[in-house]
Every structure is written in structure tokens, then in C-alpha cells.
Amino acid sequence: MIDQVALSDAFTLLGSSFQPWLWVIPGMIIGLVFGSIPGLQISMAMAVFLPVTFSMDFLQAMLFLTAIFTGGAYGGGVTAILMNIPGSSSSIATAFDGYPMARAGRHNEALGIGLAASVFGAFVGYLLLFLLIQPLASLVLRIGPLEMVVVILWGLTLIATLNEGSVAKGLLAGFFGLMLSQVGMSTEGIMRTTIGNPYLIDGIPVVPAMIGVFAAAELLRLRGSEVLVDDEAARDISFSRLMAGVCEAFRHPVVLIRGSVIGAVIGAIPGVGSSVANLVSYGEARRTSKAPEQFGTGTPEGVIAAESANSSSEGGSMTALLALGIPGGGATAVLLAAFSFHNLVGGPSFIRDQTHLVYSIILGNLGQVVLLAIVGILMLRVLGLVVRVPLSYLVPTVLVMCAWGGYGITGTVAGPVTVAVFAGLGWLMRRHGYPVAATIIGLLLGRMLEGELVRTLQISGGNPVAYLFERPLAMLFAALLILIVVVAPLVKRRRAIRAANEAR
């Protein structure tokens, strides 16, 4: 139920003065830059610029920080498309089809598709938050470790589909990632396979590993080429082709809407967020596609599914912050700090007593989405020039940035070393036909899955099956998982066999 009085007050707050909007575009540009540099996380950018908000009023501070959040969510996809370098873990699936499009000279279209999907996804995420914030808050309260286990398993099912040539290689690469996720101190405090190295106590750092596997390994593979795009005519940054990409995104409305809803729902789950959302959305787009074999070769649907989900998860992650006062990840933790600086606490009382502020934040972010479309198109003409830079300059520059990003994440030499080790590993895996993305997915989700499984076993008293029947939401998630992963492919295969028999 929308409070009409509070909504009117929110419009007054946002429209009576231009003051709250002054820092939105600078924040968005900061987010785009930080998001597009490997290793520089969105939460890092927000934390660096948090002191700037001390002199601002609460609404202006929130719009500035969420503008960084919004810009960073898309910035990570830009480098994923242009250089196969996901700017963050939430852009992994964007690279699967975005980079092949760029290598084929379709970087303009890929960037336009990514921008349109991001804008649409972010808009849907905040619109759902606006309409359903109180019901979503009660839903989030019902989500426990067992429900999160099912959601993470959903993300892991993508591993089996990442290598069409050999499913066995895809599964082996994913299992290898799951094994790597077990390095370090376990959830129960047991030390595992650290070989006496203190840098491995907290496990293998995921972001430096991702930078090494995707970025450094790809740059090593490109060392014999002159530029990213071989066709000189295709290197131009064309506004008309960017806009053609924007239009292309809206030719797949089902993929757009499904990805946006998946991102908003999964993003609302604390601790899961956009990293799982874009993988689940990509997997669902591939499973339901009439031509799944085209995924991974440069199909627009793959970029649409990934980018719409990771952008809509931003609105979902704000659900837990506003309605429960619980940060769902690093970025919302910084937003929570901004709350405390202004003597405010998120949660049911905040929604009840400061409803006009809640609506102001949500409506302000809906306005930011429109600005993202404008700023994004202007910035893409600059960022897209990377395809014209000779690789003799680009490769060493980006390798140095990768090492710097690895150090920035860990604060120790372990970061650059992890980048180097996984660069070699990624190069070997690509050479022998193993999907590196499956390994990163296993590494990213494995540790998360272990923690939720341990908590589930503790709560259930060692009997998770019986506990499952006490959790209606977990049963619903499990039923959907079985329906989508097992039943739907079997039905699709039976129809294909029947159609083949009828054609004879």
C-alpha cells in the first residue's frame, strides 16, 4: 500500500531544490570509472568517497553514494565486453557473450545492449522496491540458510552448460573451482590445505583470482595480435550502432523482464546479491533459448540476461537495507554507514516514521536510471576507444592495472601473486579447452555454499531433509530448481525427439 501523503512529500523534497541532484552525475562517473578498472570494487569507490558526504544532508548523501553504486554496476560490464575483464564478480556472465561480440567487431552493439539492459534492469529493480518494499521485507525475513543453499545451487547449475564441446570438461573445471574454495580456515575453524602459508588462512582471494583468469590470461593469449578488433572499419565508435544495440535489447522483452525479476529477487537476499543473480539469469536465458548452442559465441540474449540481472539486483539489495537495516553486501554496508552519520537507522521503524525519505531515495534512484542512459552513452564513446589502442601498449598497461588491483583488494603481495598464478592457470585451461568461467563460479560460490550448509545443519540438528519440510519457502525454491533444471530440459528433449520422429 503506497502512502500518498509520504509520496507527495517525497516529490516535494526532490523537486523543490536542485541541491539533492548536484552530485548525482559526478557520482555516476566515479562509479563508471571504478567499475571499469579491474580490482577496484564499487564498495571501494563508495568507501573512498564516503567522507565527502559528511557535509551533505541525508538525501543528497544517499543519492551521491547510490549514483556510484548505479554507475559501477554498469562500468564492470564495459570492460567485460571490451577486454573480457569483468570489473567485478557481478559481471562474469556479461563477458561470456559480450567479449565474443567485441572480437567480431560488434563492440558498439554489445555496449549499447549492455547499457539498455542495465538501465531497464535498474529501473525494474527500483520500481519493484517502490511497489513492494513492505511485502519484500517480510519475505527477506523468512529467508534462512536453507533457502540460500537452494539459490546458490541454482547458480552452480550453470557450470554444466559452460562447455558445449565437452560437458565433462565443464564439470571438471567447476569441481576444481569448488576444491579451491575449500582452501583456508573453514566455517567451523578448521585449517585446510594452507601448506603453512599465512596468506591462505582466509582462502584464495576471489577477485584477484578472477582478474588473473579472465584478464591476465586473455592478455597473454592476445600477445601475438596487434589490436583487439582486427577489422579496421569495425573499430570505429559509432553512435548509430550504439543506438542499434540499445534497440536490439528491447527486441528480447522476455529475457529483459525475466533477468530483471531474477536480479531483484536474488539481490534482496543478504550475502548473495548480484554475483549469483547474473549467473542464474544467464543460465535461465540459455536453458530457455531456442538456440542454446549460440550462447558463448556472441549472442545478444546472453548480454541482456546478465546485465539486466546485475543491475536490478541493486534495487533488491536496497530492500534489506531500508526495510531491515541489514546490509546485503559491501556497497550497502557503506550506505548503512551513511545512515549512521546522519543519526538514522534502517528498519521497520525507518519505513514507518520516515516513509517520505524512503520514497525519496527510491524515486531519486529511478531518476538516476534515466541519467545513466544519458551519461552512459556519452561515456561509451570514450571507453569504446580501447579497441583502437595497439595491444603493444594496452597489454602491459592493463597487466600493471591487474597487479595493482590485486594488491588493492588484499593489501598484501598475495594479491598480485594470485593474479599471476591464476593468469598462468587460465592460459593453460583455455589452451586445453576447459572453461575458466566454471572454475571461477565454483570458487566464488563454493565457500558461500559451505557456510550456508553448515548453518543449515546446525539449525536442523543434522537432519536437513526433515527441516526442508518445515520451510515452505525452501520447498518452493527447491521445486522451482528441480522444475527448471531437470523437468524442463527432459520435456524439451522429448519434444525434440517427437518432432524428429514426425519429420521422418
C-alpha positions as CSV (number, residue, x, y, z in Angstrom):
1,M,0.0,0.0,0.0
2,I,1.5,3.3,-1.1
3,D,1.3,6.2,1.4
4,Q,0.0,9.1,-0.8
5,V,1.0,11.8,1.7
6,A,4.5,10.5,2.1
7,L,4.8,10.1,-1.7
8,S,3.7,13.8,-2.2
9,D,6.4,14.8,0.4
10,A,9.0,12.8,-1.5
11,F,8.2,14.6,-4.7
12,T,8.5,17.9,-2.9
13,L,11.8,17.0,-1.4
14,L,13.2,16.0,-4.8
15,G,11.6,18.7,-6.9
16,S,11.8,21.8,-4.7
17,S,15.5,22.2,-5.0
18,F,18.2,21.1,-7.4
19,Q,20.6,20.6,-4.4
20,P,20.0,16.8,-4.0
21,W,20.9,16.2,-7.7
22,L,24.1,18.2,-7.8
23,W,26.4,15.2,-7.0
24,V,24.5,12.5,-9.0
25,I,26.3,12.8,-12.3
26,P,29.8,13.1,-10.6
27,G,28.9,10.0,-8.6
28,M,27.8,8.1,-11.7
29,I,31.1,8.9,-13.5
30,I,33.1,7.8,-10.4
31,G,31.2,4.6,-10.4
32,L,31.7,4.0,-14.1
33,V,35.5,4.6,-13.8
34,F,35.9,2.5,-10.7
35,G,33.7,-0.3,-12.1
36,S,35.7,-0.5,-15.3
37,I,39.1,-0.8,-13.6
38,P,39.9,-4.4,-12.7
39,G,40.1,-4.9,-8.9
40,L,38.5,-1.6,-8.0
41,Q,35.2,-2.7,-6.4
42,I,32.1,-0.5,-6.3
43,S,32.2,-0.7,-2.5
44,M,35.8,0.6,-2.5
45,A,34.7,3.6,-4.5
46,M,31.8,4.3,-2.2
47,A,34.1,3.9,0.9
48,V,36.7,6.3,-0.6
49,F,34.1,9.0,-1.2
50,L,32.1,8.4,1.9
51,P,33.8,11.3,3.8
52,V,32.7,13.7,1.1
53,T,29.1,13.1,2.3
54,F,29.8,14.4,5.9
55,S,28.8,17.9,4.9
56,M,25.7,16.9,2.8
57,D,22.2,16.4,4.0
58,F,21.0,12.8,4.2
59,L,19.1,12.7,0.9
60,Q,22.0,14.3,-1.1
61,A,24.4,11.8,0.5
62,M,22.3,8.8,-0.4
63,L,21.8,10.0,-4.0
64,F,25.5,10.5,-4.4
65,L,26.5,7.1,-3.0
66,T,23.8,5.3,-4.9
67,A,24.9,7.1,-8.1
68,I,28.3,5.5,-7.6
69,F,26.5,2.2,-7.0
70,T,24.5,2.5,-10.2
71,G,27.4,3.7,-12.4
72,G,29.7,0.9,-11.0
73,A,27.2,-1.8,-11.8
74,Y,27.4,-0.9,-15.5
75,G,31.1,0.0,-15.5
76,G,32.1,-3.6,-14.7
77,G,30.2,-4.7,-17.8
78,V,32.1,-2.3,-20.1
79,T,35.5,-4.0,-19.6
80,A,33.9,-7.4,-19.6
81,I,32.6,-6.7,-23.1
82,L,35.7,-4.9,-24.5
83,M,38.5,-6.9,-22.9
84,N,37.0,-10.0,-21.3
85,I,37.8,-8.4,-17.9
86,P,34.8,-8.4,-15.6
87,G,35.2,-5.3,-13.5
88,S,33.5,-7.2,-10.6
89,S,32.2,-10.6,-9.9
90,S,28.7,-9.4,-10.8
91,S,29.9,-9.0,-14.5
92,I,31.3,-12.5,-15.0
93,A,28.4,-13.7,-17.2
94,T,28.5,-10.4,-19.2
95,A,31.8,-11.5,-20.7
96,F,30.5,-14.8,-21.9
97,D,28.8,-13.3,-25.0
98,G,29.8,-9.6,-24.8
99,Y,33.5,-10.3,-25.5
100,P,32.9,-12.5,-28.5
101,M,30.7,-9.8,-29.9
102,A,33.5,-7.2,-29.4
103,R,36.1,-9.5,-31.0
104,A,33.8,-9.8,-34.0
105,G,33.7,-6.1,-34.4
106,R,30.3,-5.7,-32.8
107,H,31.5,-3.8,-29.7
108,N,29.2,-0.9,-30.4
109,E,26.2,-3.1,-30.5
110,A,27.3,-5.0,-27.4
111,L,27.9,-1.8,-25.4
112,G,24.5,-0.5,-26.5
113,I,22.8,-3.7,-25.5
114,G,24.6,-3.8,-22.1
115,L,23.6,-0.2,-21.4
116,A,19.9,-0.7,-22.4
117,A,19.7,-3.9,-20.3
118,S,21.4,-2.2,-17.3
119,V,19.0,0.8,-17.5
120,F,15.9,-1.4,-17.8
121,G,17.1,-3.8,-15.1
122,A,17.9,-1.0,-12.6
123,F,14.5,0.7,-13.4
124,V,12.6,-2.5,-12.8
125,G,14.6,-3.3,-9.6
126,Y,13.7,0.1,-8.1
127,L,10.2,0.0,-9.3
128,L,9.6,-3.3,-7.6
129,L,11.2,-1.9,-4.5
130,F,8.8,1.1,-4.6
131,L,5.7,-1.0,-5.1
132,L,6.6,-4.0,-2.8
133,I,9.0,-2.8,-0.2
134,Q,6.9,-3.9,2.8
135,P,6.0,-7.4,1.4
136,L,9.6,-7.9,0.3
137,A,10.8,-7.0,3.7
138,S,8.7,-9.8,5.3
139,L,9.9,-12.2,2.6
140,V,13.5,-11.4,3.3
141,L,12.9,-12.1,7.0
142,R,11.7,-15.6,6.0
143,I,14.8,-16.5,4.0
144,G,17.2,-18.6,6.0
145,P,20.4,-20.6,5.2
146,L,18.4,-23.5,3.7
147,E,16.8,-21.1,1.1
148,M,20.2,-19.6,0.3
149,V,21.6,-23.1,-0.3
150,V,19.0,-23.7,-2.9
151,V,19.6,-20.4,-4.6
152,I,23.4,-21.0,-4.7
153,L,22.9,-24.5,-6.1
154,W,20.8,-22.8,-8.8
155,G,23.8,-20.7,-9.7
156,L,26.1,-23.7,-9.7
157,T,24.0,-25.5,-12.3
158,L,25.4,-23.0,-14.8
159,I,28.7,-24.9,-14.6
160,A,27.3,-27.9,-16.5
161,T,26.3,-25.7,-19.5
162,L,29.5,-23.7,-19.9
163,N,31.3,-26.1,-22.3
164,E,29.2,-27.4,-25.2
165,G,32.1,-29.3,-26.7
166,S,32.6,-31.4,-23.6
167,V,30.3,-31.3,-20.6
168,A,32.9,-33.4,-18.7
169,K,35.5,-30.7,-19.1
170,G,33.0,-28.1,-17.8
171,L,32.1,-30.2,-14.8
172,L,35.8,-30.9,-14.1
173,A,36.6,-27.2,-14.3
174,G,33.7,-26.4,-11.9
175,F,34.7,-29.1,-9.5
176,F,38.3,-27.8,-9.5
177,G,36.9,-24.3,-8.5
178,L,34.9,-25.9,-5.7
179,M,38.1,-27.6,-4.4
180,L,39.9,-24.3,-4.5
181,S,37.1,-22.7,-2.5
182,Q,38.0,-25.1,0.4
183,V,41.5,-23.7,0.9
184,G,41.8,-21.8,4.2
185,M,40.0,-21.8,7.5
186,S,36.7,-23.5,7.4
187,T,33.4,-22.1,8.8
188,E,34.0,-24.3,11.8
189,G,37.5,-23.0,12.4
190,I,39.5,-25.9,10.9
191,M,42.6,-25.1,8.8
192,R,42.7,-26.7,5.4
193,T,45.5,-27.0,2.8
194,T,47.2,-23.7,3.6
195,I,50.6,-25.5,3.4
196,G,51.8,-23.3,6.3
197,N,51.2,-20.1,4.2
198,P,49.6,-17.4,6.4
199,Y,48.2,-15.6,3.3
200,L,46.0,-18.6,2.6
201,I,44.3,-18.6,6.0
202,D,41.3,-16.6,4.6
203,G,41.3,-18.7,1.5
204,I,42.1,-17.8,-2.1
205,P,41.0,-14.2,-2.8
206,V,38.3,-14.5,-5.4
207,V,38.6,-11.1,-7.1
208,P,42.4,-11.3,-7.8
209,A,41.9,-14.9,-9.0
210,M,39.1,-13.7,-11.3
211,I,41.3,-10.9,-12.6
212,G,44.1,-13.4,-13.3
213,V,41.9,-16.0,-15.0
214,F,39.9,-13.6,-17.1
215,A,42.1,-10.5,-17.7
216,A,45.7,-11.5,-17.5
217,A,45.2,-14.9,-19.1
218,E,43.3,-13.3,-22.0
219,L,46.0,-10.6,-22.5
220,L,48.7,-13.4,-22.6
221,R,46.6,-15.1,-25.3
222,L,46.4,-11.9,-27.3
223,R,50.1,-11.1,-27.2
224,G,50.6,-12.1,-30.9
225,S,47.8,-9.7,-32.2
226,E,48.1,-6.0,-33.0
227,V,44.6,-4.8,-31.8
228,L,41.5,-6.2,-30.1
229,V,39.4,-5.9,-33.3
230,D,41.2,-7.0,-36.5
231,D,38.9,-5.3,-39.0
232,E,39.9,-1.6,-39.1
233,A,36.5,-0.4,-40.3
234,A,34.8,-2.2,-37.3
235,R,37.0,-0.3,-34.8
236,D,35.0,3.0,-35.2
237,I,32.9,4.2,-32.3
238,S,29.5,4.7,-34.0
239,F,26.6,6.4,-32.2
240,S,24.2,4.9,-34.7
241,R,25.5,1.4,-34.0
242,L,25.4,2.0,-30.2
243,M,21.7,3.0,-30.6
244,A,21.1,0.0,-32.8
245,G,22.4,-2.1,-29.8
246,V,20.0,-0.3,-27.5
247,C,17.1,-1.1,-29.8
248,E,18.3,-4.7,-30.1
249,A,18.0,-5.2,-26.3
250,F,14.3,-4.4,-26.5
251,R,13.7,-7.0,-29.2
252,H,14.1,-9.6,-26.4
253,P,11.5,-8.4,-23.8
254,V,11.1,-11.8,-22.2
255,V,14.9,-12.1,-21.5
256,L,14.9,-8.5,-20.2
257,I,12.0,-8.9,-17.9
258,R,13.0,-12.3,-16.6
259,G,16.5,-11.2,-15.9
260,S,15.3,-8.1,-14.1
261,V,12.9,-10.0,-11.9
262,I,15.6,-12.7,-11.1
263,G,18.1,-10.0,-10.2
264,A,15.6,-8.1,-8.0
265,V,14.6,-11.2,-6.0
266,I,18.1,-12.7,-5.6
267,G,19.6,-9.3,-4.9
268,A,17.2,-8.9,-1.9
269,I,18.9,-11.9,-0.2
270,P,21.6,-10.7,2.1
271,G,25.0,-12.1,1.2
272,V,24.1,-13.5,-2.2
273,G,23.5,-10.4,-4.4
274,S,24.4,-9.7,-8.0
275,S,27.2,-12.2,-8.3
276,V,24.7,-15.1,-8.2
277,A,21.9,-13.1,-9.9
278,N,23.7,-12.6,-13.2
279,L,24.8,-16.2,-13.3
280,V,21.3,-17.6,-12.6
281,S,19.8,-15.2,-15.1
282,Y,22.3,-16.2,-17.8
283,G,21.7,-19.8,-17.1
284,E,18.0,-19.4,-17.4
285,A,18.3,-17.5,-20.7
286,R,20.4,-20.2,-22.1
287,R,18.2,-23.1,-20.9
288,T,15.0,-21.5,-22.3
289,S,16.5,-20.3,-25.6
290,K,15.5,-21.9,-28.9
291,A,19.2,-21.8,-29.9
292,P,21.2,-22.5,-26.7
293,E,24.3,-23.5,-28.8
294,Q,24.7,-19.9,-29.8
295,F,25.4,-18.8,-26.2
296,G,29.1,-18.1,-25.6
297,T,29.6,-17.2,-29.3
298,G,28.3,-13.7,-29.1
299,T,24.5,-13.7,-28.8
300,P,22.8,-10.6,-27.6
301,E,20.5,-12.5,-25.3
302,G,23.4,-13.5,-23.1
303,V,24.5,-9.9,-22.5
304,I,20.9,-8.9,-21.9
305,A,20.3,-11.6,-19.3
306,A,23.5,-10.9,-17.4
307,E,23.3,-7.1,-17.4
308,S,19.6,-6.8,-16.6
309,A,20.0,-9.1,-13.6
310,N,23.1,-7.5,-12.1
311,S,21.6,-4.0,-12.4
312,S,18.2,-4.9,-11.0
313,S,19.9,-6.6,-8.0
314,E,20.9,-3.1,-6.9
315,G,17.2,-2.3,-6.1
316,G,16.8,-5.7,-4.5
317,S,19.8,-5.2,-2.2
318,M,18.3,-1.9,-1.0
319,T,15.3,-3.9,0.3
320,A,17.2,-5.4,3.2
321,L,18.9,-2.1,4.0
322,L,15.8,0.1,4.0
323,A,13.3,-2.4,5.4
324,L,15.5,-4.3,7.9
325,G,18.6,-2.2,8.4
326,I,20.7,-5.2,7.2
327,P,23.4,-4.6,4.6
328,G,23.3,-7.2,1.8
329,G,26.9,-6.6,0.7
330,G,29.9,-4.3,0.8
331,A,28.1,-1.4,-1.1
332,T,25.0,-1.4,1.1
333,A,27.3,-1.6,4.2
334,V,28.8,1.7,3.1
335,L,25.3,3.1,2.7
336,L,24.5,1.9,6.2
337,A,27.5,3.9,7.5
338,A,26.0,7.0,5.7
339,F,22.8,6.3,7.7
340,S,24.7,6.3,11.0
341,F,26.5,9.6,10.1
342,H,23.0,11.2,9.9
343,N,21.7,9.5,13.1
344,L,19.3,7.3,11.2
345,V,18.8,3.5,11.3
346,G,17.2,1.5,8.6
347,G,14.4,-1.0,9.5
348,P,10.7,-1.2,10.1
349,S,10.7,2.0,12.3
350,F,12.5,3.9,9.5
351,I,9.8,2.9,7.0
352,R,7.1,3.7,9.4
353,D,8.4,7.1,10.7
354,Q,10.4,8.3,7.6
355,T,8.3,7.0,4.8
356,H,8.8,10.2,2.8
357,L,12.6,9.6,2.9
358,V,12.3,6.0,1.8
359,Y,10.2,7.1,-1.2
360,S,12.6,10.0,-1.9
361,I,15.6,7.6,-2.1
362,I,13.7,5.2,-4.4
363,L,12.3,7.9,-6.7
364,G,15.8,9.5,-6.7
365,N,17.3,6.3,-7.9
366,L,14.6,5.9,-10.6
367,G,15.7,9.4,-11.8
368,Q,19.3,8.2,-11.7
369,V,18.5,5.4,-14.1
370,V,17.4,8.0,-16.7
371,L,20.6,9.9,-16.2
372,L,22.6,6.6,-16.5
373,A,21.2,6.2,-20.0
374,I,22.5,9.7,-21.0
375,V,25.8,9.6,-19.1
376,G,26.4,6.0,-20.3
377,I,26.0,6.9,-24.0
378,L,28.4,9.8,-23.6
379,M,31.0,7.8,-21.7
380,L,30.8,4.8,-24.1
381,R,32.2,6.9,-26.9
382,V,35.3,7.4,-24.8
383,L,35.5,4.0,-23.2
384,G,34.9,2.3,-26.5
385,L,38.2,3.7,-27.9
386,V,40.1,0.9,-26.2
387,V,39.5,-1.3,-29.3
388,R,41.7,1.2,-31.2
389,V,44.7,1.1,-28.8
390,P,47.6,-1.1,-30.1
391,L,48.0,-4.2,-27.9
392,S,51.7,-3.4,-27.5
393,Y,50.6,-0.5,-25.3
394,L,47.3,-2.0,-24.0
395,V,48.6,-5.3,-22.7
396,P,51.4,-4.1,-20.4
397,T,49.2,-1.2,-19.1
398,V,46.3,-3.5,-18.2
399,L,48.6,-6.1,-16.7
400,V,50.0,-3.4,-14.4
401,M,46.5,-2.4,-13.5
402,C,45.6,-6.0,-12.8
403,A,48.5,-6.4,-10.4
404,W,47.6,-3.1,-8.8
405,G,44.0,-4.1,-8.5
406,G,45.1,-7.4,-6.9
407,Y,47.2,-5.5,-4.3
408,G,44.4,-3.1,-3.7
409,I,42.0,-5.9,-2.8
410,T,44.2,-7.8,-0.4
411,G,46.7,-5.1,0.8
412,T,49.5,-7.6,0.6
413,V,51.7,-9.3,-2.0
414,A,49.3,-12.2,-2.0
415,G,47.0,-10.2,-4.4
416,P,49.5,-9.8,-7.3
417,V,50.8,-13.3,-6.7
418,T,47.3,-14.7,-7.0
419,V,46.8,-12.7,-10.2
420,A,50.0,-14.1,-11.7
421,V,49.2,-17.7,-10.7
422,F,45.7,-17.7,-12.0
423,A,46.8,-16.0,-15.2
424,G,49.0,-19.0,-15.9
425,L,46.3,-21.3,-14.9
426,G,43.7,-19.6,-17.1
427,W,46.1,-19.6,-20.1
428,L,46.6,-23.4,-19.7
429,M,42.9,-24.1,-19.2
430,R,42.0,-22.1,-22.4
431,R,44.7,-23.9,-24.3
432,H,43.3,-27.3,-23.5
433,G,39.6,-26.4,-23.8
434,Y,38.5,-26.0,-20.2
435,P,36.0,-23.2,-19.4
436,V,37.7,-20.8,-16.9
437,A,34.4,-19.3,-16.0
438,A,33.3,-22.6,-14.5
439,T,36.3,-22.6,-12.2
440,I,35.6,-19.0,-11.0
441,I,31.9,-19.9,-10.4
442,G,33.0,-22.9,-8.3
443,L,35.5,-20.7,-6.4
444,L,33.0,-17.8,-5.9
445,L,30.0,-19.9,-4.8
446,G,31.8,-22.8,-3.1
447,R,32.7,-21.1,0.1
448,M,29.4,-19.4,0.2
449,L,27.6,-22.7,-0.2
450,E,29.7,-24.3,2.6
451,G,28.9,-21.6,5.1
452,E,25.1,-21.9,4.4
453,L,25.2,-25.7,4.6
454,V,27.0,-25.6,8.0
455,R,24.4,-23.2,9.3
456,T,21.6,-25.4,7.9
457,L,23.0,-28.5,9.6
458,Q,23.3,-26.6,12.9
459,I,19.8,-25.3,12.8
460,S,18.3,-28.6,11.6
461,G,20.1,-30.7,14.2
462,G,21.8,-32.6,11.5
463,N,18.6,-33.5,9.6
464,P,18.2,-31.1,6.7
465,V,15.7,-33.2,4.8
466,A,13.1,-33.1,7.7
467,Y,13.9,-29.4,8.1
468,L,13.2,-28.8,4.5
469,F,9.5,-29.8,5.0
470,E,9.3,-27.2,7.8
471,R,10.3,-24.4,5.4
472,P,7.6,-23.7,2.8
473,L,9.8,-21.1,1.0
474,A,12.7,-23.5,0.7
475,M,10.3,-26.2,-0.6
476,L,9.1,-23.7,-3.2
477,F,12.7,-22.7,-4.2
478,A,13.7,-26.4,-4.4
479,A,10.6,-27.3,-6.5
480,L,11.4,-24.4,-8.9
481,L,15.0,-25.6,-9.2
482,I,14.0,-29.2,-10.0
483,L,11.4,-28.0,-12.4
484,I,13.8,-25.7,-14.3
485,V,17.0,-27.8,-14.1
486,V,15.6,-31.3,-14.5
487,V,12.0,-31.4,-15.7
488,A,12.1,-28.6,-18.3
489,P,15.1,-30.0,-20.2
490,L,13.6,-33.5,-20.2
491,V,10.3,-32.2,-21.7
492,K,12.2,-30.1,-24.2
493,R,14.3,-33.2,-25.3
494,R,11.1,-35.4,-25.6
495,R,9.5,-32.8,-27.8
496,A,12.6,-32.6,-30.0
497,I,12.7,-36.4,-30.4
498,R,9.0,-36.5,-31.1
499,A,9.4,-33.7,-33.8
500,A,12.3,-35.6,-35.3
501,N,10.2,-38.8,-35.5
502,E,7.3,-37.0,-37.1
503,A,9.6,-35.4,-39.7
504,R,10.8,-38.9,-40.9
